Amino acid sequence: MPFLTVAAIYFILWWTVLFIVLPLGYRSQGEEGEVTLGTVESAPARFRGGRVIFLTTVISAAIYLAYHLASVYFGFGIGSIPDIIPSFK
């Protein structure tokens, strides 16, 4: 598989996983009881960007590895998915 294809698939996967990981462990300032002046209660209590990026990278790498193993070594691809919509030919 060409490097650019691998990078594109991983990039799309990484951004999708990012939005899944963002709400994990989220605590708002309202839940913590310490609302900073000038912010809303729903703002995050603590910035945890490093943790989010690390988890996103690890989960994305695991998913991409599973995809790569299934497609390259086991031969599964888009054509292996059964047709859901019947053909009316």
C-alpha positions in Angstrom: 0.0 0.0 0.0 1.5 3.4 -0.9 2.6 5.6 2.0 0.2 8.5 1.0 -2.8 6.1 1.1 -1.7 4.8 4.5 -1.3 8.4 5.8 -4.7 9.4 4.4 -6.6 6.5 6.0 -4.8 7.0 9.3 -5.5 10.8 9.2 -9.3 10.3 8.7 -9.3 7.5 11.3 -7.4 9.7 13.8 -9.9 12.6 13.5 -12.9 10.3 13.8 -11.5 8.7 16.9 -10.6 12.2 18.3 -14.3 13.1 18.5 -15.0 9.8 20.2 -12.3 10.2 22.8 -12.9 13.9 23.6 -15.9 13.4 26.0 -14.2 10.5 27.9 -13.6 11.7 31.5 -15.0 15.2 30.8 -15.8 17.2 33.9 -17.3 20.6 33.5 -16.6 23.6 35.8 -20.2 23.4 37.0 -19.8 19.8 38.1 -16.6 20.7 39.9 -18.3 23.7 41.6 -15.5 26.1 40.6 -16.7 28.3 37.8 -14.0 30.7 36.6 -15.2 34.3 36.1 -16.0 35.0 32.5 -16.6 31.4 31.5 -19.7 29.3 31.2 -20.5 26.4 33.6 -20.1 23.9 30.8 -16.5 24.8 30.1 -13.9 22.0 30.9 -12.6 22.1 34.5 -9.1 21.0 33.4 -7.4 21.0 30.0 -6.2 17.5 29.3 -5.0 17.8 25.7 -2.0 15.6 26.1 -4.1 12.7 27.4 -6.7 13.1 24.6 -4.0 13.2 21.9 -2.2 10.1 23.4 -5.4 8.1 23.7 -6.5 9.1 20.2 -3.2 8.1 18.7 -3.1 4.7 20.5 -6.7 3.8 19.6 -6.2 4.9 16.0 -3.1 2.9 15.7 -4.8 -0.2 17.0 -7.8 0.2 14.7 -5.5 0.8 11.7 -3.4 -2.2 12.5 -6.5 -4.4 12.6 -7.6 -2.9 9.3 -4.2 -3.5 7.8 -4.0 -7.1 9.0 -7.6 -7.8 7.7 -7.0 -6.2 4.3 -3.4 -7.2 3.5 -2.8 -10.5 5.2 -6.4 -12.0 5.3 -7.6 -10.5 2.0 -10.8 -8.8 3.4 -11.8 -5.7 1.6 -14.8 -3.6 0.6 -15.8 -6.4 -1.9 -16.1 -8.9 1.0 -18.9 -7.0 2.6 -22.2 -8.7 1.7 -24.7 -6.6 -0.3 -27.4 -5.2 1.9 -29.5 -3.7 -0.9 -30.9 -6.3 -3.3 -30.1 -6.0 -7.0 -33.1 -5.3 -9.2 -31.5 -6.3 -12.6 
